[in-house]
Structure formats: structure tokens, C-alpha cells
Amino acid sequence: MAVQWAPFSEPVLVGQAFVLTGAGPTCLPVIMRQQVGRISLRHAMRMCGDVSLDQLVASLARER
């Protein structure tokens, strides 16, 4: 995954992710909102499987 801070008023990362799927590798767009508070790397890795789409991320995804 390669992301960078987007030039928006909210702290949002945008970029691309290379994902290996059952049908083969694919490249997908990524939009992530900054996590509030400090979390450990282990906790962040556990959260990777979770998908949540908040209103800001949904509106940015429609714009891209």
C-alpha cells in the first residue's frame, strides 16, 4: 500500500493498494481516515480486516 496525505481540511490518506486475491493480483484505490489516539502496530494489523466506511471517506470516494 502506498498512501499520502490528501490536500483536504480533514486528515485523510489516499493512494493505491496491491492486493493478492483468489483471482490474482489487483490494484485498488485506498482512502483512509486518520485514527484518533495512539494504537500499537499489532492492534493496527488486527484492524486491517475490518472495513468501515464513514461519511467523509464515502464522499471522497465518490469525488475520485
N, C-alpha and C positions, 0 to 999 in steps of 0.2 A: 504494500500500500504506500502510495506517495501522496501526501497532502500538504497544503499550505494554508496560511490564514487568508481568508477572503476579505475583500475591502467592504465590509458591511458594518453597521453600527453594533451588531451583536457579534461576540467572538465565535466564529464558525470556521471549521476547516473544510476545504474542498479539495478533491483530487481524484485519483484513479486507484483501483484495487485489482490485482491479478488474482483470480480465484480458480482453483482446480475443482472441477465438478465431475460428475459421473460421465457427462457427455464430452469432457475435455476442458482445456483451459479457456477462460474468458476474461475480458477486461470490463470492469463495471465502474460507473461513476460513484463517488463517495461524497457524502455531505455529513459532517459530524458537528454536533454542538459541544462546547467545552463542558467538561464535568465540573460541577461545583464542589469544592472541597478537595482534600487530598486523599488519594486512594493508592494502594500498593500496586506494583506491576502484576502480582499474582491475581489480585481482585480484578484488575482491568482485563487480564486474559480470560478470566471466567465470564466476564460480561460480553465478550465478543460474540457469543452465540445468541445473545438477546437482541431482539430488534424492536425498537420503539421509534415511532415517528411523531414528533411533536409538531405543532403548528408552524413554527419558524422554519424548520427543516423541510416540511411539506411545501411551503410556499416557495422556498429557494429551489427545490427540486423542479417545481413547475416552471420557474423562470429560466433554468439552464437548458 
